[in-house]
Structures are given as C-alpha cells and as structure tokens.
Amino acid sequence: MAPLSKAGAALTALREDLSGEVFTPQDPGYDGARTVFNAMIDRKPAVIAQCESTADVVTAVRFARDLDLKVAVRGGGHSVAGMSLNDGGLVVDLRRMHEVTVHPAARAVHIEGGATMSHLDRACQPYDLATTGGRASTTGVGGFVLGGGTGWLDRKFGLAVDNLLGVDLVTADGELLHVTAEDHPELFWGLHGGGGNFGVATSLTLRLHELPAMSIAFVLYLPERGPEVVRAFRDLIEAGPPEASGAALYVTGPPEDFVPPHLVGLLLAGALLTYAGPEEEMRELARPLLAIPHESEIVTAIPYADLQSMIDDPPGMRNYWSAEYLTGIPDEFVNAFCARAESMPVPTGTQHLVFPQGGAIASGPADYPVPYRDAPWAVHPFGIWEDEADDERCRQWVKDVRADVEPWSTGAVYLNFIGDEGGDRVVSGLGSESMRRLGELKRKYDPDNVFRFNHNIRPL
C-alpha cells in the first residue's frame, strides 16, 4: 500500500482525470455503487471508479498499479461469488459503458464491457438477429461470454464463447490490446473460457445468427408428476432438433396470473421448452409434455429478448448456486433428482434445474478451455432466498444436490454457475490439460496476478 500522502494525491488526480465518477467510503452514493446482485456479498472497496470510456479504464488500472491496490472488475455485478467487488481495493465499474452497435450485414455486434444481456438482446431484436445469451437479462455480457456462456440458444448456435470474434482488453500494465484470432491468437484462445484473468474487457465483438421466430411451452404440474415430466422432457430433447432447449425443473409456485392461487407458494414440477422457431413447430414438439395432466400452461410465440427476461430474479435476494455436468440422465438419475426436490427450500426463489446440452455445443471447437462441452446434460441447483436465517439450509440443499448426482458427473463444470468452491473446481472448469497453457498466459499478461477476483488462474 502506498503512503497516505501519495494515495491522497493519486486519488485527487483520478477524480480529475476520469470522465466518470469516483466513489470512496466517505462519498454519498458509495453504498449504492457497491451493491451487487447477490445480497450475501458485503464488501467495501477503497475506491470505485465508474468508467465511461476505455481511456477511463486505462487510467483506473494505472492508478491501482501505482498504489499497489488489488483490482476487481464489475460488468453486470451478477457473479454469485461477488467477484465484482473486493475489500480495500479498486473496483473498475463498467456499467456506464453499455453501448451496443449491431452490424446486420456483417452478422456481428460490438458490445461495450458494461452492457447487460438486455442491452444486447434488445439491440439485436429489430434485425431478427441474436447470439447465445444468458438466461437472465441482468447478466453482464463480458463476464458471461469470457467464462464460456450457456443459454437457451446454445444447442443451435453454440456457446457464447464460440461466437467471440474479438476483444478490446486493458491488461495489468494499462496497455490496450485488440485481441482476435489474428492478433494475439494465444491470448484470444485463453479468453475462450479463461474469464477476467487477463485484463479488463472494454468491448467484445460477437457473431450473430438469424432468429426470425422464438416460441416456448412453460407447463407446471403437481410435484408427484415430476419423474414423469423429467423423463418426457429428456426423451423429447434427445429425439428433437437443436432448436429445442429449455429445462425440467422444480420451483415454488410464483404469484403470477398463470398460476392457480391455491398453488402459489407450494412446490411445483415444471418443464420449460424453448424453441428457436415458430409456434406451430414447437406445439408439435411439446405434445408429450402437454399430454401429462398439468395445472398451468403458457404455449406461445415470444420475442427472444422477452424470453431472456422471463425468469429474472428480483434484486436484493441471497444466492448460492452450483452445477454438475452429466454423462446422461437415465431413470436412476431422474429418481434421485426428483427425490431431492422434496427437501427443496419452499417457499423461496430456489430452482432445481436439469437442462440439455448437445447440438452445436458438442460440435464446437474442442480446443477451447471449456471441458464441459461434451456433457449431454447438466444439473443446476439455484438457491435464492430472502431471509438470512435460511442461509444454512439453502446452501446445504445445493450441496446435497451435487452429492446426489455425483454418480453421473463428468467432473467438469461451467464456472459462471458456481461460487468459490476452491482451486480444484477451477481446474474442473478449465480443464487440467489447459491449465498449464493458461498459467503461461497469466505469467505473460498478468504476472503479479492483479486480476485475481475471479475463478483465478495463477501465473505459472
């Protein structure tokens, strides 16, 4: 840490030089600036630099290096582990940098580093274009893509990272690099799953695909129907086209118009079938799900951007998530998955999900550090609750789900779905064969491990 006199002078200079706003603990608005998606996270950085340009990001990173401050990077602030914040360091806050520029003729989109999925999807919607996005509109695009990126369209269009064309990156020494397959190709490889380990992504360019129609069937059932529903969904997906995706799930009945009032607040089984195509095709595909006696259904065409915000969670909730990627979901798995739903914390926002992979995910580039690509299915216990008194039981339930499905686990994991589960899980999320290559990249571009508030790759 620098002497106080030097720190004070540097902070004054930062306030003068930055186009955006600078917050310290004494400033009005500081607490709001440090609030993130997961209400369990309560960290107090020394400085928050709300950047408005790439030049601001360069200035902020150089400020941190000059004072030997640790650095966290905030895009959407959606990391369940709270990786967008630190204690006593600098936060490079990109939220003011959210411009999205669509290039329809080139089938590409340029996205600033603070844009959320909503910014991206809404900008592309008028052109009937889309790329694989997350399953919530509030997710930050940068962290989502650089961590791999799975969503409703990945079976059709591949993982988000498979559609990455370029990144503008501010490195640990404050240098701006334009990273593509031609320029800095080894670093470009590392950004395909290596997350924020190598710098601050001030913008990304992604490939777009035609998406003239999107449709869904969302069906809710009494919980005892769960095993039948999961098997029907499994069989439908495995025999169906890559346009079909979604999840089989258990949820607490939400207070929505499509849920019968007597089921609000109770455990329900469900199936969400998403389809990258017209409603009439989706209805034919959904027939096995609709043939099972059910309590509620929504079967409709829907704009993709609206689907992306359909299951957004309210801010201020407590979150603990995890995931396991699976060799398959035979009937024995289905029984174990559904049995665990009986102890799911209810009523909360917690969700018990199993969703498909395959399609373009499995056929994508095998070289990238995304070792979960070959798994045909994944389970995602998604703990969300409001009361701090429920912390232990909700976290334990997520851990119990992982233990239940261990016999079918491939051992790989998508790191954006988990919190801090230790170094071995980071290796599981990047691949043991990729770790040395990533460690060499880290040594070259961030030898001091400045960018360590992430699923960290240590310099080799």
C-alpha positions, 0 to 999 in steps of 0.5 A, a space after each residue: 500500500 502506498 503512503 497516505 500522502 501519495 494515495 491522497 494525491 493519486 486519488 485527487 488526480 483520478 477524480 480529475 482525470 476520469 470522465 466518470 465518477 469516483 466513489 470512496 467510503 466517505 462519498 454519498 452514493 458509495 453504498 449504492 455503487 457497491 451493491 451487487 446482485 447477490 445480497 450475501 456479498 458485503 464488501 467495501 472497496 477503497 475506491 470505485 471508479 465508474 468508467 465511461 470510456 476505455 481511456 477511463 479504464 486505462 487510467 483506473 488500472 494505472 492508478 491501482 498499479 501505482 498504489 499497489 491496490 488489488 483490482 476487481 472488475 464489475 460488468 453486470 455485478 451478477 457473479 454469485 461469488 461477488 467477484 465484482 467487488 473486493 475489500 480495500 481495493 479498486 473496483 473498475 465499474 463498467 456499467 456506464 459503458 453499455 453501448 451496443 452497435 449491431 452490424 446486420 450485414 456483417 452478422 456481428 455486434 460490438 458490445 461495450 464491457 458494461 452492457 447487460 444481456 438486455 442491452 444486447 438482446 434488445 439491440 439485436 431484436 429489430 434485425 431478427 438477429 441474436 447470439 447465445 445469451 444468458 438466461 437472465 437479462 441482468 447478466 453482464 455480457 463480458 463476464 458471461 461470454 469470457 467464462 464460456 456462456 450457456 443459454 437457451 440458444 446454445 444447442 443451435 448456435 453454440 456457446 457464447 464463447 464460440 461466437 467471440 470474434 474479438 476483444 478490446 482488453 486493458 491488461 495489468 500494465 494499462 496497455 490496450 490490446 485488440 485481441 482476435 484470432 489474428 492478433 494475439 491468437 494465444 491470448 484470444 484462445 485463453 479468453 475462450 473460457 479463461 474469464 477476467 484473468 487477463 485484463 479488463 474487457 472494454 468491448 467484445 465483438 460477437 457473431 450473430 445468427 438469424 432468429 426470425 421466430 422464438 416460441 416456448 411451452 412453460 407447463 407446471 404440474 403437481 410435484 408427484 408428476 415430476 419423474 414423469 415430466 423429467 423423463 418426457 422432457 429428456 426423451 423429447 430433447 434427445 429425439 428433437 432438433 437443436 432448436 429445442 432447449 429449455 429445462 425440467 425443473 422444480 420451483 415454488 409456485 410464483 404469484 403470477 396470473 398463470 398460476 392457480 392461487 391455491 398453488 402459489 407458494 407450494 412446490 411445483 414440477 415444471 418443464 420449460 421448452 424453448 424453441 428457436 422457431 415458430 409456434 406451430 413447430 414447437 406445439 408439435 414438439 411439446 405434445 408429450 409434455 402437454 399430454 401429462 395432466 398439468 395445472 398451468 400452461 403458457 404455449 406461445 410465440 415470444 420475442 427472444 429478448 422477452 424470453 431472456 427476461 422471463 425468469 429474472 430474479 428480483 434484486 436484493 435476494 441471497 444466492 448460492 448456486 452450483 452445477 454438475 455436468 452429466 454423462 446422461 440422465 437415465 431413470 436412476 438419475 431422474 429418481 434421485 433428482 426428483 427425490 431431492 426436490 422434496 427437501 427443496 427450500 419452499 417457499 423461496 426463489 430456489 430452482 432445481 434445474 436439469 437442462 440439455 446440452 448437445 447440438 452445436 455445443 458438442 460440435 464446437 471447437 474442442 480446443 477451447 478451455 471449456 471441458 464441459 462441452 461434451 456433457 449431454 446434460 447438466 444439473 443446476 441447483 439455484 438457491 435464492 432466498 430472502 431471509 438470512 436465517 435460511 442461509 444454512 439450509 439453502 446452501 446445504 440443499 445445493 450441496 446435497 444436490 451435487 452429492 446426489 448426482 455425483 454418480 453421473 458427473 463428468 467432473 467438469 463444470 461451467 464456472 459462471 454457475 458456481 461460487 468459490 468452491 476452491 482451486 480444484 473446481 477451477 481446474 474442473 472448469 478449465 480443464 487440467 490439460 489447459 491449465 498449464 497453457 493458461 498459467 503461461 498466459 497469466 505469467 505473460 499478461 498478468 504476472 503479479 496476478 492483479 486480476 485475481 477476483 475471479 475463478 483465478 488462474 495463477 501465473 505459472 
